[in-house]
Amino acid sequence: MSHDSLIQSVSDAYEAQFGTKPAHVTTAPGRVNLLGEHTDYNGGYVLPMPLTLEVCIAIGPGEKPGFATLYSQSFDEICDIALKGSKSNHWSDFILGSFQLSDHKPDLNASYRLAIGSSLPMGAGISSSAALEVVSLRAIAAYLGVSVDPVAIAHTARKVENEFVGMPCGIMDQFASSVGAEAMALFLDARSMEYELAPLFPDHKIITLHSGVTHKLTDGSYEQRVKECASACAMLGINQLRDVGMEDLDRIEALGGVETRRARHIVTENQRVLDGVAALKAHDADTFGRLMVESHASQRDDYAITVAETDALVEAALAAGAKGARQTGGGFGGAIVALVADDQVDTWCEAMTRDHPETRILDVT
């Protein structure tokens, strides 16, 4: 669904449900991560890019003081949330948290109505939750008639995820959704918050493919990785794994056990991001593809966040002609991302969907 079609669809849904046109309609994209997995909460480097797939919210005044009435097109579900309430482990938590933590301080005694639609699949590892947080904050700001700072929106969206929803993620997803630019990679230093946009390869496409395995990061696996990285830091006597680099791999090897593997992934993945940015600037698609393959192997062997299905898809993607491929996102299923030369895109997509009918092409950029 195109950007304009999504906006029209959600606007129509709002009017059908509530009998009036919305006051404002806003969108926010999902993201795919090219390199730099699980490095952001370790103070490291990431290289995501926004997708053409989006979440859209139409917003207007409601009729129940202290409540927001939400209609979800995806679930065909309508619900009321108390604006001063607590989380309920429901999809509405992302919106409720945005109302409560917005820098613009919406009146929680007022009433609102929102319709939510999406071209972004949930559980695919392409940040549907971050997009929902960003678009919620944008919708609230638009309704209040205030301008938004994309970087500030990203920080507040992460706060919603960390402090309200309870997911200990880094800032990459929210930053890519809020600050990223179409057809550009976004290089972010998650410690300093300095960022740079880098053009993609003009003769290659980035293809995002859903594996058919839905991931769920709230089952504790993601939080366990955060704890394991903290344990490695304690053993190394540092604050974040960003504090060590490739020159410290001997120290990391000496730790032993799971701490060695987790720290080794973070250190080598940070270097892959730096090398990947250099490859983008040099228009070196071969090197970038090799880094993607190495990143997947590190996710599989050192960080243990891939699954058999995504491992098999990466191998199939490379066999079908991709220059690089890797699992993308928090892990444990979801999507893979591949780098494919322009003249091979059609045959590559046909081969992948034919030989793996459980998969789905999500985005070609």
C-alpha positions in Angstrom: 0.0 0.0 0.0 1.4 3.4 -1.0 1.9 6.3 1.4 -1.1 8.2 0.0 -3.3 5.1 -0.1 -2.5 4.3 3.6 -3.4 7.9 4.6 -6.7 7.7 2.7 -7.5 4.3 4.1 -7.0 5.4 7.7 -8.8 8.6 7.2 -11.8 6.7 5.8 -11.6 4.3 8.7 -11.7 7.1 11.2 -14.7 8.7 9.5 -16.5 5.3 9.3 -16.0 4.6 13.0 -16.5 8.0 14.5 -18.8 9.8 12.0 -16.5 12.8 11.4 -13.2 13.6 9.7 -10.0 13.5 11.7 -8.3 16.7 12.7 -4.8 15.4 11.7 -3.2 12.3 10.0 0.4 11.4 10.5 2.7 8.5 9.6 6.0 7.0 10.6 8.1 4.3 8.8 9.4 1.0 10.0 13.1 0.4 9.5 15.5 -2.3 8.4 18.9 -2.6 9.9 21.7 -3.1 7.4 24.5 -3.6 10.0 24.9 -3.1 13.7 22.7 -5.6 15.6 22.3 -5.2 19.4 25.1 -2.6 19.4 22.9 0.4 20.3 22.2 -0.5 23.9 25.9 -1.2 24.3 26.8 2.4 23.2 27.9 1.3 19.8 27.3 2.1 16.1 24.3 1.2 14.0 23.4 1.5 10.3 19.6 1.3 9.7 17.4 2.8 7.0 13.7 3.6 7.0 11.3 1.5 4.9 8.5 2.6 2.6 6.2 0.6 5.0 4.5 2.8 7.6 2.2 3.1 10.5 -0.5 5.8 10.2 -2.7 7.5 12.8 -5.7 9.7 12.3 -6.6 11.8 15.4 -9.4 14.0 16.6 -11.4 15.0 19.6 -13.3 12.4 21.5 -16.4 12.3 23.7 -15.2 10.6 26.9 -13.1 12.9 29.2 -10.0 11.2 30.4 -10.1 8.5 27.7 -8.8 7.9 24.2 -11.0 5.7 21.9 -8.8 3.7 19.6 -9.7 1.8 16.4 -7.2 -0.6 14.9 -7.6 -1.5 11.3 -5.2 -4.4 11.6 -7.2 -6.0 14.4 -10.6 -4.5 13.4 -10.8 -3.7 17.1 -12.1 -0.7 19.1 -11.2 0.0 22.7 -11.1 2.8 25.2 -8.0 3.5 27.3 -7.9 5.6 30.4 -5.3 8.2 29.8 -4.0 8.1 33.3 -4.1 4.3 33.5 -1.3 1.7 33.6 -0.1 -0.6 30.9 -2.2 -3.7 30.1 0.2 -5.7 27.9 -2.0 -4.7 24.9 -1.1 -3.0 21.6 -2.6 0.1 23.0 0.2 0.4 25.6 2.4 2.1 22.9 -0.1 4.8 22.4 -1.0 5.2 26.1 2.7 5.5 26.9 3.1 8.2 24.3 0.3 10.2 25.8 1.7 10.0 29.2 5.4 10.6 28.3 5.0 13.1 25.5 7.2 16.2 25.9 4.2 18.3 24.8 2.1 17.3 27.8 -1.3 16.6 26.3 -4.3 17.1 28.6 -5.0 13.7 30.1 -8.4 14.9 31.3 -9.4 15.6 27.7 -10.8 13.1 25.2 -9.3 11.8 21.9 -10.2 9.4 19.2 -7.6 7.7 17.0 -7.7 5.3 14.1 -4.6 3.3 13.5 -3.6 1.5 10.2 -0.4 0.1 8.9 1.4 -1.3 5.9 4.0 -2.6 8.3 3.6 -6.2 9.5 4.0 -6.9 13.2 6.7 -9.4 14.4 8.8 -9.1 11.2 11.8 -7.5 12.9 11.3 -4.2 11.1 10.2 -2.1 14.1 6.4 -1.8 14.0 6.5 -0.9 17.7 9.0 1.9 17.2 7.0 3.3 14.3 3.8 3.2 16.4 5.5 5.1 19.2 6.9 7.7 16.8 3.7 8.2 14.9 1.7 8.4 18.2 4.0 11.2 19.4 3.8 12.9 16.0 0.0 12.7 16.1 -0.2 14.2 19.6 2.0 17.0 18.6 0.0 17.7 15.4 -3.2 17.7 17.4 -1.7 20.2 19.9 -0.4 22.4 17.0 3.2 22.2 18.1 6.3 21.6 16.0 8.4 18.5 16.5 12.1 17.9 16.8 12.8 14.5 15.1 15.7 13.7 17.5 13.6 14.6 20.6 10.7 12.4 19.2 13.2 9.5 18.9 14.4 9.9 22.5 10.8 10.1 23.9 9.7 7.1 21.8 12.6 5.1 23.3 11.5 6.2 26.7 8.0 4.9 26.0 9.4 1.5 25.0 11.9 1.3 28.0 9.9 2.9 30.8 6.3 2.3 30.0 6.2 -0.9 27.8 9.2 -2.3 29.7 11.4 -3.4 26.8 15.1 -2.6 27.4 15.9 -1.7 23.8 18.4 0.8 22.5 17.5 3.9 20.4 18.2 2.6 16.9 14.6 1.7 15.9 13.1 5.0 17.1 15.9 7.1 15.7 15.7 5.5 12.3 11.9 5.9 12.2 12.0 9.5 13.3 15.2 10.9 11.8 15.9 8.6 8.8 15.5 9.8 5.2 14.1 7.8 2.3 16.6 5.8 0.3 19.4 6.7 2.7 21.3 4.7 5.3 21.6 6.4 8.7 24.9 6.0 10.5 24.3 6.6 14.3 26.7 6.7 17.1 24.4 5.5 19.9 26.7 7.0 22.6 27.2 10.5 21.3 23.9 10.6 19.3 25.9 12.0 16.4 24.5 10.8 13.1 25.1 11.0 9.3 23.1 10.1 6.3 24.8 8.0 3.6 23.3 7.3 0.1 22.6 3.7 -0.8 24.3 2.0 -3.8 22.8 3.4 -7.0 23.0 0.1 -8.8 21.8 -2.3 -6.1 18.6 -2.7 -4.1 18.1 -3.5 -0.5 15.4 -6.2 -0.2 13.6 -7.0 3.0 12.1 -10.5 3.1 9.9 -11.9 5.9 11.0 -15.3 7.0 7.5 -16.4 8.0 8.7 -16.8 11.6 7.1 -14.1 13.8 9.5 -13.0 16.5 8.5 -11.7 20.0 11.1 -9.8 21.9 9.0 -9.7 25.1 9.6 -13.3 25.9 12.8 -12.5 27.8 15.4 -13.4 25.2 16.3 -9.8 24.4 16.5 -8.9 28.1 18.8 -11.8 28.7 21.2 -10.5 26.0 21.2 -7.1 27.8 22.1 -8.9 31.1 24.8 -11.0 29.5 26.4 -7.8 28.0 26.3 -6.2 31.4 28.0 -9.2 32.9 30.8 -9.0 30.3 31.2 -5.3 31.1 31.5 -6.1 34.8 34.2 -8.8 34.1 36.1 -6.4 31.9 35.8 -3.5 34.3 34.1 -1.2 31.8 30.8 0.7 31.6 29.7 -0.3 28.1 31.1 -2.7 25.5 31.7 0.3 23.4 34.6 0.9 25.7 36.5 -2.0 24.1 37.5 -2.5 20.5 39.2 -4.9 18.1 42.5 -4.4 19.9 40.9 -5.9 23.0 39.8 -9.2 21.5 42.5 -11.1 23.5 41.0 -9.7 26.8 37.5 -10.7 25.6 38.7 -14.2 24.7 40.1 -14.6 28.2 36.6 -14.1 29.7 35.4 -17.4 28.6 31.8 -18.6 28.3 28.8 -16.7 27.1 30.4 -13.3 28.0 33.2 -13.9 25.5 30.7 -14.6 22.7 28.4 -11.7 23.4 31.2 -9.2 23.8 33.0 -10.5 20.7 29.8 -10.0 18.6 29.4 -6.4 19.8 33.0 -5.4 19.2 33.2 -7.0 15.8 29.8 -5.7 14.8 30.8 -2.2 15.7 33.8 -2.5 13.4 31.5 -3.9 10.6 29.3 -0.8 10.8 32.4 1.5 10.5 33.6 -0.6 7.6 30.1 -0.6 6.0 29.9 3.2 6.1 33.2 3.4 4.4 32.0 0.9 1.8 28.9 2.9 1.1 31.0 6.0 0.6 33.3 4.1 -1.7 30.4 2.6 -3.7 31.9 -0.8 -2.8 28.9 -3.2 -2.8 31.1 -6.3 -2.7 32.7 -5.3 0.6 29.3 -4.3 2.0 27.8 -7.6 1.0 30.7 -9.5 2.7 30.1 -7.5 5.9 26.5 -8.5 5.9 27.4 -12.2 5.6 29.9 -11.8 8.5 27.3 -10.0 10.6 24.8 -12.8 10.2 27.4 -15.4 11.2 28.2 -13.4 14.3 24.5 -13.1 15.2 24.2 -16.9 14.8 27.4 -18.1 16.4 28.3 -15.4 19.0 25.0 -13.7 19.9 22.7 -16.7 19.3 19.7 -14.7 18.0 19.1 -16.4 14.7 16.7 -19.3 14.1 17.0 -22.2 11.6 14.6 -20.6 9.2 16.5 -17.3 8.9 19.8 -19.2 8.7 18.4 -21.2 5.8 17.0 -18.1 4.1 20.3 -16.3 4.3 22.1 -19.2 2.6 19.3 -19.4 0.0 19.6 -15.6 -0.6 23.3 -15.9 -1.3 22.9 -18.9 -3.5 20.3 -17.0 -5.5 22.7 -14.3 -6.3 22.6 -11.8 -3.4 25.9 -10.1 -2.7 25.1 -10.0 1.0 22.3 -11.2 3.3 21.7 -11.3 7.1 19.0 -11.6 9.7 17.8 -8.1 10.6 16.1 -6.8 13.8 16.1 -8.0 17.4 16.3 -11.6 16.3 14.6 -15.0 17.0 12.8 -14.9 13.7 11.5 -12.0 11.7 13.1 -10.8 8.5 16.3 -11.0 6.5 17.8 -8.2 4.4 19.7 -8.8 1.2 21.8 -6.7 -1.1 21.0 -7.5 -4.8 22.2 -6.0 -8.0 19.6 -4.2 -10.0 19.7 -6.5 -12.9 19.1 -9.5 -10.7 16.3 -8.2 -8.5 13.3 -9.7 -10.4 14.9 -13.2 -10.8 16.1 -13.2 -7.2 12.7 -12.3 -5.8 11.0 -14.9 -8.0 13.4 -17.6 -6.9 13.1 -16.8 -3.2 9.3 -16.7 -3.1 9.0 -19.8 -5.3 11.4 -21.9 -3.4 10.3 -20.6 0.0 6.5 -20.1 -0.2 6.3 -19.2 3.5 8.3 -16.0 2.9 7.1 -12.6 1.6 8.9 -9.7 0.0 8.3 -6.7 2.2 10.2 -3.9 0.7 12.6 -3.2 -2.2 14.6 0.1 -1.9 
